[in-house]
């Protein structure tokens, strides 16, 4: 099974900030006003497209940091569907209208070359799952991880990452890295907070004060794992329709997500 064919994708920027403000003004109920449009949300949500949002359903780990159990479904499915809705509105990418949940313990993993994993401070893998994840990534798969904060959760994430790649380093991604420039130029990035920001005005959680954009590369230098640490991109997708959640956070979150999609599909 082939994980990833190189796909030529043309994306059209249609005014991201104004589009997101329109989402907020609409105050969508559930997943958006267009959910009643069968062309936008087919009955089974399994329309054949060139890209689909796939969420990794990992298990809970057994080592340090894994005390809350698996939290793979945080923000699911609203964050997934609102992000997809933005991708479909703001680009010409042929994106499937609903998400796909993927287990690392089956060969189904190889059919979904772009994966998103959330709250990875609680993840863990069996030996066979880790091996399959390693093969998936080395064959061209792409994984975006998000929504984990502070030293304790970083240590837990590293333990799970070490199961997949015992010897590959995690590195900080430079502003000049191609992943930040495949569509949008994202030199000026900032911390994307959770919905708690609306009531607290605080962008960080616990001791996760400084946001970090990190990655794991293959032997050619391709970023296989894009790491959003000390931030909550998924919440910015999920609450794009809430007027109280600042547009600037959602705008950056959509730009980051779209860049990661295009990078993952073309590298």
C-alpha positions in Angstrom: 0.0 0.0 0.0 1.3 3.4 -0.9 1.1 6.0 1.8 1.6 9.1 -0.2 1.7 10.0 -3.9 3.1 13.4 -4.7 0.0 15.5 -5.4 0.2 18.8 -7.1 -2.2 21.1 -5.2 -3.3 24.6 -6.2 -4.6 26.6 -3.3 -6.4 30.0 -3.6 -6.4 32.5 -0.8 -9.8 34.1 -0.5 -9.4 36.4 2.4 -8.8 34.3 5.5 -9.4 37.0 8.2 -12.6 38.2 6.6 -13.8 34.6 6.1 -13.2 33.7 9.7 -15.0 36.8 10.9 -17.9 35.8 8.7 -17.9 32.4 10.5 -18.0 34.2 13.8 -20.8 36.5 12.8 -22.8 33.5 11.6 -22.7 31.9 15.1 -23.1 28.5 13.6 -24.9 25.9 15.7 -23.1 22.6 15.7 -20.8 22.3 12.7 -22.0 25.2 10.5 -24.9 26.5 8.5 -24.0 24.4 5.5 -24.5 21.1 7.2 -28.0 21.0 5.6 -26.5 21.3 2.1 -26.0 17.8 0.8 -23.4 19.0 -1.6 -21.3 20.3 1.4 -22.1 17.5 3.9 -23.1 14.3 2.0 -25.3 12.0 3.9 -22.5 9.5 4.7 -19.7 12.0 4.8 -17.5 9.7 2.9 -17.2 11.6 -0.4 -14.1 10.7 -2.4 -11.6 13.6 -2.3 -7.9 14.3 -2.6 -7.5 15.0 1.2 -9.3 14.0 4.4 -8.8 15.1 8.0 -7.7 12.0 9.8 -7.5 11.9 13.6 -5.2 9.4 15.4 -7.0 7.3 18.0 -4.0 6.4 20.2 -4.1 4.4 23.4 -2.9 5.6 26.8 0.6 5.0 27.8 2.0 3.3 30.9 5.0 5.4 31.7 5.6 8.8 33.1 3.0 11.3 32.4 0.3 8.9 31.3 -2.1 9.3 34.3 -5.2 10.5 32.7 -5.6 7.8 30.1 -6.0 8.4 26.3 -7.4 11.8 25.4 -7.3 11.4 21.6 -10.9 12.6 21.2 -10.5 16.1 22.8 -12.4 18.7 20.8 -13.7 15.9 18.5 -15.5 16.1 16.2 -16.2 19.9 16.1 -12.6 21.1 15.8 -12.1 18.6 12.9 -15.2 19.6 11.0 -14.8 23.4 11.5 -11.3 23.2 10.3 -12.4 21.2 7.3 -15.1 23.7 6.7 -12.5 26.5 6.6 -10.3 24.5 4.3 -13.2 24.0 1.9 -14.3 27.6 2.0 -10.9 29.3 1.9 -8.9 27.1 -0.5 -9.5 25.1 -3.7 -8.3 21.9 -2.0 -10.8 19.1 -2.6 -11.3 18.1 1.0 -13.7 15.5 2.4 -16.5 17.0 4.5 -16.1 14.8 7.6 -13.1 13.5 9.5 -11.7 10.0 9.7 -10.7 8.3 13.0 -7.7 6.1 12.4 -6.2 3.4 14.7 -2.4 2.8 14.7 -2.9 -0.9 15.3 -4.3 -1.7 11.8 -3.1 -1.3 8.2 -6.0 1.2 7.7 -3.4 3.7 8.9 -1.6 3.6 5.6 -4.7 4.8 3.7 -4.7 8.2 5.4 -1.4 10.0 4.8 -2.2 13.1 6.9 -2.8 12.6 10.6 -3.7 14.9 13.6 -3.1 13.9 17.2 -4.2 15.9 20.2 -3.2 16.0 23.9 -0.2 13.8 23.1 0.9 14.3 26.7 -1.3 11.2 27.3 -0.4 9.0 24.3 1.4 5.7 24.1 1.8 2.8 21.8 2.3 -1.0 21.9 5.4 -2.3 20.2 3.4 -3.3 17.1 1.6 0.1 17.0 4.9 2.0 17.3 6.4 -0.1 14.5 3.4 0.6 12.2 3.6 4.4 13.0 7.3 4.4 12.2 6.7 2.7 8.8 3.8 5.0 8.1 5.9 8.1 8.6 9.0 6.8 6.8 6.8 5.9 3.8 5.7 9.5 3.4 3.1 10.0 6.1 2.7 13.2 8.0 1.6 13.7 11.6 0.6 17.0 13.3 0.5 16.9 17.1 -1.1 19.6 19.2 -2.5 20.7 22.6 0.0 19.6 25.2 1.7 21.9 27.7 4.5 22.2 30.2 7.5 20.1 31.1 5.5 17.2 32.5 3.4 16.6 29.4 6.5 17.2 27.2 8.3 14.4 29.0 5.3 12.1 28.4 5.1 13.1 24.7 8.8 12.4 24.3 8.4 8.9 25.8 5.7 8.1 23.2 7.8 9.6 20.4 10.8 7.6 21.5 8.6 4.4 21.0 8.2 5.4 17.4 11.7 6.7 16.7 14.2 5.7 19.4 17.1 7.5 17.6 15.6 10.5 15.8 16.0 13.9 17.4 13.3 16.4 18.0 14.4 19.8 16.7 13.1 23.4 16.8 11.9 24.4 13.3 13.5 27.6 12.0 11.4 30.4 10.7 12.9 29.8 7.3 11.8 26.2 7.2 9.8 25.5 4.1 6.8 24.2 6.1 6.1 27.8 7.2 6.2 29.1 3.6 4.5 26.5 1.3 1.4 28.8 1.1 1.3 31.4 3.8 4.5 33.1 5.1 4.4 32.4 8.8 7.5 34.1 10.2 5.4 36.0 12.7 3.9 33.2 14.8 2.6 33.5 18.4 1.0 31.3 21.0 -2.5 30.0 20.1 -4.4 29.6 23.4 -7.3 27.4 24.4 -10.9 28.7 24.9 -9.9 29.5 28.5 -8.4 32.7 27.1 -11.8 34.2 26.7 -12.5 34.1 30.5 -8.9 34.5 31.8 -6.9 36.5 29.3 -4.0 34.0 29.7 -2.5 32.4 26.7 -0.6 29.6 28.4 -1.4 26.6 30.6 0.6 25.5 33.6 4.3 26.1 33.1 3.9 26.0 29.3 4.6 29.7 28.9 6.8 29.7 25.7 5.3 28.2 22.5 7.5 26.0 20.5 7.3 24.8 16.9 9.2 21.6 16.6 9.6 18.6 14.3 11.1 15.2 13.5 12.6 14.7 10.1 13.3 11.7 7.9 16.7 11.1 6.3 16.0 13.5 3.4 15.1 16.4 5.8 11.4 16.1 5.3 9.4 17.0 8.4 7.4 13.9 9.3 6.1 15.0 12.6 5.1 18.7 13.1 4.9 19.5 16.8 2.7 22.4 18.2 3.9 22.6 21.9 2.4 24.9 24.5 -0.5 25.9 22.3 -4.0 24.7 21.4 -4.5 25.0 17.7 -7.5 22.6 17.9 -9.4 25.0 20.2 -8.8 27.8 17.7 -10.4 25.7 15.0 -13.2 24.5 17.3 -14.2 28.0 18.5 -13.8 29.9 15.2 -17.5 30.5 15.3 -17.4 32.1 18.8 -17.3 35.9 18.5 -15.5 36.2 21.9 -12.6 34.1 20.8 -10.2 36.5 19.0 -10.0 36.1 15.3 -6.2 36.6 15.2 -5.7 33.3 17.0 -8.1 31.4 14.7 -6.6 33.1 11.6 -3.1 31.8 12.5 -4.4 28.4 13.4 -6.1 28.0 10.0 -3.0 29.2 8.2 -0.8 26.8 10.2 -3.1 23.9 9.5 -3.4 24.7 5.7 0.4 25.0 5.4 0.8 21.6 7.2 -1.7 20.0 4.8 0.0 21.3 1.7 3.5 20.5 3.0 2.4 16.9 3.9 0.8 16.4 0.5 3.8 17.7 -1.5 6.8 16.4 0.4 
